[in-house]
Amino acid sequence: MSLTDLLNIVPGYPLLSILIWFVVAVAMLYFARYPAHRAIKSLSRVIHNGMRLASRSVLLAEERLVHRNKEVLLAAGRESVERLIEREFQRVDAVVKRDLSGYPALQHTLAEQITRIDEDYRESAELPPPPPTWVNAVKAIAKIPFNNDPTVANIFKEIHKSITKQYKSTMDEYRKSTGARHALLRQMMPYWRKLTQTLDQVGKKITGLQERATVIDHRMEDYEEIRAKTNKAERMLESSSMTQFFISGLVLLIAFGGAVINFNLIALPMSEMVGGGSYIGQFKTSNVAALVIILVEVAMGLYLMESLRITKLFPVIGSMDDKMRRRMIWVTFSILLILACVESALAFMRDRIAADMQALRQSLAAVEGGQPVNSWIPTVGQMVMGFILPFALTFVAIPLESFISSSRTVMGFVLVGLLRATAFLLRLMGNIASYLGELLVNLYDVLIFPPLWIEKFVHSRAQAVEEPVHESRHQVEINTQKETT
Amino acid sequence: MKKSVVAIILLLMGMLLSGCPDTVSHSRGVYMLLDTSGTYKNELNKACAIIYYLLGTLEPGDSLAVARIDTASFSEKDIVKKVTFDKRPSMSNGQKRIFRDKIDKFIFSAKGSQYTDITGGILQAVEYLDETGAGKKYILIFSDLKEDLAKGYVRDFPLQMEGFNVVALNVTKLRSDNVDPREYMKRLEYWKKRTEAGGGSWRVVNDLERLDSILAN
């Protein structure tokens, strides 16, 4: 039955036909009102409950993720602090081995210096002048009566002479011994200085160790905080991991720039080796080959850094025995060196090819090319760049490790945010579905308002008729009760 | 572990260096037809600039041929110079220099032809470019597009030009075109229809300051 047929149930009166259909539809909707209401309500309830359930499960997943993030963050932080503490202990060990291992020798030197100083000091001690035994003799002779006896006078004169002479010789000896003592004391000065310097060195070393010990104490405090899973430690690690993420990302971008320059240096000469017209898929083989060389360099750099135990991306390499690891260091370094030499040669070749192309283009354009002033400078510059860039790319391993480790937590935060947003949206949609159900029910009633209005009218009339009857019955009952009493 | 890594790297590098041939051809083939008839011969210097541009633009592995349009152009003898550039840039640069010298000589010593067999030239171009196996094929017609066939030459048949890009260059207006420009329009329309009926695409580039649009898709 087509629409035209439907509008033609009363031939020639389409409006009347529409009206009839409308009345029929309203009547049908009115009769189906309660089942339709129930259907709409149950549908909206199903959607609402489903969304609530989904939101709840997403929130549970978010909680698990938050817990997992915390675990990852704390584990990463613990590992990082452990490494730092290990490194500090290694430094202390190195200081102890380097400096404190020389302590017996140092002690021996100090003892020797002290002995010498002691000996010199003893030698430089002031000797007491010889006891004046002859003073008593002089005193006894001086008591002899003089009586203007020339013999006695002569004796006294002689005694005076010999005493003066003796005095002179004693004083000379005394001066000599004092001079020798001073000389000895002068000799002691460098020993004192040496002793002071040695003690200063010892003091510095001890201070360095004390500083290290302070750093270790701080690290240990952090470690204990992490072990205790405190909020402070978590906040600290979160902030640290965000900083790490952005800084390492920035450094990786810089490294990417370096890789692009490297690529441009070797892509053109690679076409001389693998041909400029061959393709792998949509890409030129020469470009792919250049890219592979750069990636191999980066990979070798990773292995080298791993073998040197600077990074810890591959536990297998880190756990190798030292002999094997040293071999690996040499192998990776040799490959890097060879690749650097190859790149340097390619850079040279690139310069030649580019110059040739430039000359050809100039000749085709009939333009006289000016001779550049130091034409060897770009050539050497390119060769040096070609040699250095592979080694520079080696250090990508360090920011890469930081980026990977910090991205675990950062991605975790992002995922948590996404899950929260999803849970919110699901809950919102559930509520919207619930209110939409109510709205649909009301709209349904709006559509069938004529029969509803009639129903209400009939219902109110029926109530109006029933009320007096009810009241009269009630009055009859009261009267009967009264009569009974 | 280390040995296996080294082995994989060597294998990958070996695969790359050996070429890993791609089934789809990415090279370009360009066949340029030069009209040497009548007064159009004087326009050859402009054609020289276009050829120089092509030499500077085409890459190793691409093919280039320059042929003249004369009385009977469906012939290898009309090809002035053809080359498929070596895949190594240094070698291809040398080939380009030789090509340039050859074209210079031709431009200097070109003789005017009595008739203009454009269709024959196009047929020769189609044949050559099909042989090169180029992925993108261009036929450049440096002519006023006024075909003038000698008696007895049959050229009024459909062309098979699927995948060919035909570019008409420097289509000069003849004296008669100035009298009735509809002739010029009709001429362009005729070649466009013929090309597109054969499955090819048609473009006209008269502004020789914009040579980069010649090899644009």
Boltz contact constraints between the chains, C-beta under 6 A:
constraints:
  - contact:
      token1: [A, 271]
      token2: [B, 89]
      max_distance: 6.0
  - contact:
      token1: [A, 272]
      token2: [B, 88]
      max_distance: 6.0
  - contact:
      token1: [A, 272]
      token2: [B, 89]
      max_distance: 6.0
  - contact:
      token1: [A, 274]
      token2: [B, 17]
      max_distance: 6.0
  - contact:
      token1: [A, 275]
      token2: [B, 87]
      max_distance: 6.0
  - contact:
      token1: [A, 276]
      token2: [B, 59]
      max_distance: 6.0
  - contact:
      token1: [A, 276]
      token2: [B, 60]
      max_distance: 6.0
  - contact:
      token1: [A, 276]
      token2: [B, 61]
      max_distance: 6.0
  - contact:
      token1: [A, 276]
      token2: [B, 87]
      max_distance: 6.0
  - contact:
      token1: [A, 276]
      token2: [B, 89]
      max_distance: 6.0
  - contact:
      token1: [A, 277]
      token2: [B, 27]
      max_distance: 6.0
  - contact:
      token1: [A, 277]
      token2: [B, 60]
      max_distance: 6.0
  - contact:
      token1: [A, 277]
      token2: [B, 61]
      max_distance: 6.0
  - contact:
      token1: [A, 277]
      token2: [B, 87]
      max_distance: 6.0
  - contact:
      token1: [A, 278]
      token2: [B, 19]
      max_distance: 6.0
  - contact:
      token1: [A, 279]
      token2: [B, 22]
      max_distance: 6.0
  - contact:
      token1: [A, 279]
      token2: [B, 26]
      max_distance: 6.0
  - contact:
      token1: [A, 280]
      token2: [B, 20]
      max_distance: 6.0
  - contact:
      token1: [A, 289]
      token2: [B, 16]
      max_distance: 6.0
  - contact:
      token1: [A, 292]
      token2: [B, 16]
      max_distance: 6.0
  - contact:
      token1: [A, 296]
      token2: [B, 9]
      max_distance: 6.0
  - contact:
      token1: [A, 316]
      token2: [B, 1]
      max_distance: 6.0
  - contact:
      token1: [A, 353]
      token2: [B, 89]
      max_distance: 6.0
  - contact:
      token1: [A, 356]
      token2: [B, 93]
      max_distance: 6.0
  - contact:
      token1: [A, 360]
      token2: [B, 93]
      max_distance: 6.0
  - contact:
      token1: [A, 360]
      token2: [B, 96]
      max_distance: 6.0
  - contact:
      token1: [A, 361]
      token2: [B, 56]
      max_distance: 6.0
  - contact:
      token1: [A, 364]
      token2: [B, 52]
      max_distance: 6.0
  - contact:
      token1: [A, 364]
      token2: [B, 55]
      max_distance: 6.0
  - contact:
      token1: [A, 364]
      token2: [B, 56]
      max_distance: 6.0
